[in-house]
Amino acid sequence: MAMGLGGAQRPAFLSVGLLVMPLLATAQTAFGQVSQHIVAATGDAAPGGGRYGDLSGFRYAINDSGQVAFWATLVDTDAQSAILRSDEASTFEIARNVQQAPGGPGTFSEFAGPLYLNNAGQAAFATSPGRNVYRGDGATPVVRVASSLIYDRYGFNALGQAATYTGETIKRGNGQSATTIVNVGQQTPGGAGTFYGVFGAWMNDAGRVSFFATITDAPGGNEENEGLYHGDGTTLVEVTREGRATPSGVGVYASLLHGQINNAGRTAFGALLRGTNTASDWGLFAVDADGTAHELARTGQAAPGGGSLVYASAHLNSYSHNNAGQMAFTAAISSSVGGNPQQHGLFVSDNGALTEVVRSGSLTPDPTRRFTGIGAGSMAFNDVGDIAFLASIARSDATVWNVPPDTRSALYLYTEGALVEVARTGDPLLGSTINFLTVAPTVGSIGDESSGLNDQGQLAYYARLADGRSVLLMATAVPEPTGIAVVGISAAATLLVRRRRKS
């Protein structure tokens, strides 16, 4: 069985039904190959009538069965957009914007917010007006799961439950009834203040919802008026709050970022600190279900490849917490390597033990290219420790601070301790070339059912072509003996790209 960074087992690496490329023997040292096929593309026939116009670079998700849910605009039909789910054999329409909305009144209008897909094949989506959340699988009638979505963010889990928040209340729905998680005006657990505002909908498979809260009437006043909590409608748990000491006892929390709760009940979060020096005043932390706290990463901490972690722009507040309790994050690196004062890197923390995935300035799997930047917020992290991420790359004679022409954006999959290039801008595809790439991330506060990467190592990603068309693809890295080259779409002569059949 294949093993990921955290040691969790997963089924066979190659997904059923994918075409495997012939071995490409070159001088490059590499992990393996990439098998790819197209899920949907502009101009394809839509199963409910019409053709796909544009696809979304972020509204798609893949589950562990290799099913992909996606949003598309429609042409040559009276509908403007649709939500669909595709597997290897066929594509099903879940909803289109002219159909009657279950529970009414009226029809579906504009689809809003993220798109989710769980392992049961249920997709969750929101519509405007009304901001209701619905669930469908393409085979059974669509069900309204939750109502009154104020923000275009919500949670969804393996049980088909959705969590929504308005700033004044957080609720969880299952399609039949709604459960209130918390309301403003309630006392915090322990009675040390009153909830003034509640925000967040990251939810685990047990139905516990993680949220950030502002607090009034706190004993410490403005020094402890923020907190992180989770609840299931019966109990509320305080994870931590402003003014509490860090696990190391060096400094206290000054400001808290959103919490991400996993299936074990462990909540991970970022925090700005006070009571410490400026070199170590930002960190990533986690609190287990039993209250045990962990320091996962902190500015000033040594980076495995040299230098130390520092906060810069979006780095160190862009993170993803998986069900194995690991945290993937980007950070700036204070380093004098090559005379460059600062680099960026992608890391994984396992209770504070750091693994460096990649840093700017290092060579890509293609030794003619070098990483020049790591995309903060553009990564998906699965439960076996694989990471899909976007990076900027340039010729290998580039330095981080002196980038020559021909800079590209590229998509990579980190798996089994190796980097695999999936695609890069400039690659040929469908008679055109790729000029933009995205991957649906697991960072933020909405949950892992929105991910572009599943636990089988299958990666769904988006490409926009130079001729204006958009394409949704699925890639799988195929392990091969050392000495076989890693390739992306650029090896067009040997890469077999197969179109899915439409039902």
PyMOL commands that set and color helices and strands:
alter all, ss='L'
color gray80, all
select helices_A, chain A and resi 221-224+278-280+337-339+448-450
alter helices_A, ss='H'
color red, helices_A
select strands_A, chain A and resi 2-3+9-10+32-41+51-62+68-75+81-86+91-96+110-117+123-128+132-136+143-146+155-156+162-165+169-173+178-183+194-203+209-216+226-231+236-241+252-256+260-261+267-274+282-287+293-298+308-310+319-321+327-334+342-350+353-359+369-381+387-395+408-415+418-424+428-429+432-439+458-465+470-479+497-499
alter strands_A, ss='S'
color yellow, strands_A
deselect
rebuild
show_as cartoon
